Every structure is written in structure tokens, then in C-alpha cells.
Amino acid sequence: MILARALGLALLVLPGVAVFPMASGTSRAPQSPFGDVTLTATPSKYKGNCPVRIHFAGRVGVTVHPMVFNYQFERSDGAKGELKVIHVTNPNAQIIGVHDWWQIGAAGQHVQVWEKLRVASGNTRIESSQADVDITCR
């Protein structure tokens, strides 16, 4: 075993072992199992007969395979969707799609609402930005 120190880098050299330098005193944070987590609403603006059914499409980027994560939708009215679980076994899966629908509005109403997507795996918890919706009912 040889410990070499050059240019502020510490190297531990063991026979037959590949080593990669790391600056002294640094450590690596564990890789997040998630990439981007996004949510979009369709339509995001609506004017017409109500109630209207709004579709929310979420995209969860995954960076670790295999993995298990749970997800839940949360709405501006305080309601939370069912906590669901996804098992990602395909090593080529990079984006997982999830969906929710909200039927809202009554004649004469104008409402502005939002929904967001929360995902979790182990100790990592991430949420999307709000997907805002503006509804004007006739």
C-alpha cells in the first residue's frame, strides 16, 4: 500500500486496484435517484361549459436502476391523491409518466387552481412546480 500526496490530492495505491484521485477532505454525496420532476395541465386555460376535466401529466426522471418510488398528487384545495408505488426494473427507463385528472367548475364560476406532483424514494423527496389552471365557466 502506498499513500502519495501531490498537488493537494491524496492517492491510495493498492496492487491490482484502480484508483481515482479525490481532493483531500472531500466526500461525495449519494446520487439522487431522480432527475427532473415536472407536471403540466391540459388545458391550462379554459373558457366554456363546466364542469371541465383537466388532465395533469407528470414526468419523473429516474437515474438509478432498479428502483422503487412512490408518488402523490396534491391540489390547491388541499386534497391529496392516493399514494402510489412504481417499480422501475428496465435499465433503459429514463422518464416515467404519471397522470391525474380533476373535474372542476360550475356555471358562472371563475377559478384558479393548481396541482403538483410529489415523489419519494428512500430519504429523497422531490416535488414538481405547480401546474396552474385558469377556468372561466359559462
N, C-alpha and C positions, 0 to 999 in steps of 0.2 A: 504494500500500500504506500502510495506517495502522495503527499499533500503539496501542491505547488501554489504559489501566490505570485501573480503578475498582473499589473495594471488594475489592481483593485478587484480581481476575480479570484475566487477560491476554486481549485480543481482537486477532486479526489480521484486518483487514478488507481484502479484495481486491474490486475492482469485479466485480459479477456473480456472486459466490460467497457462498453462505450459510455463516455461521459459527456455531458454538455455543461458549459460554464454557466454559472449564475452569480450575479453580483453578491458580494458578502452582505449578510444581514437581510436579504430579501427572501420572501416566500411567495408562492403562487397561490392565488385564491382559486378555489374549486370552480370549474367551468359551470356556467349556468346551463341548465337543461333546455332553456328557452331562447329562441331568437325573438323576432318581433311578434307582438300580440296586438292584433288590430280588429276593429269592428266597424262595419258600415251598415247604414239603414237605407232601405229602398221601399217607398220613396222617402227622401229626407224632407221634402216639402210636398204638401198635398192640399188641394182645394177641391172640394166636391162633396158627394154624398157620404154620410157616415152611418155606421162605423166603418173605418178603413182598417185593413190588415197590413201591418208594417212587417217587413222581413228584415231581420238582423243577421248578417253574415260575418262570422268571426274566422280569423286565420291565426293559427298558433304555429309559430316556427319552432321546430324541435331540433336540438343539436346533439342529443345523446340517444343512443340506441343500444339495446331496447330500453324503454322507459314506460312508466305509468304516471299519468297526471289526472287531476280532476279539474273540472271547470264548472262555473256557475254564472248565470246572467243576473245582473242587478238592475232594477229600474228606478227611475226618478220618483215614482210613487211609493218607494220603499219595498216593493215586492221583490223577492228573490226566487229564481227558478230552482228546479231540482238540482242537487249536486250530482254530477255525472262523472263517470270514470272512463278514460280511454287508455287502452294498452297499445303501445306503438312497438310492433315487432319487426316491421320491414325496415332494414337498414338504409333503404333509399328514400324513405319518407322524410321530407323536409318541412312540408306545410300540411297541417291537419285542419280541415274545415269543420266548423260547428255552426249551428243555426238556431234561431229562435224567432217566434212570431208574436206580435202584440196587436190585438184588435182593440181599437180605441176611437173615441169621439162619438158625439151625439149631435143632432140637428142644432144649428146655431152656435156651437162651441168653437172657440179658438184655443188650442192647447199647444204648449211647447214642452216636449218630454225628451228624455234621453234614456239610453241603456248602455251598460258597459259589461265587459267580459272579464272575469277573474279566473286565473289558472294557478295551480299549485302542484308542486312535486317535491317531496321531501321538505326541506326548510325554505325552498324558493317559492315566493309568491309574487305574481305579477298581474297587473290589470291593464286593460286597454284604455285608451282615451274614450271619452263619452261619444256615442253616436247620437247626435242631436236630430230631432224631428220636429217640424213645424206643421201643424194641422189646422186648417180652417174648414169647418163643416157648414154646409148649406142648410 
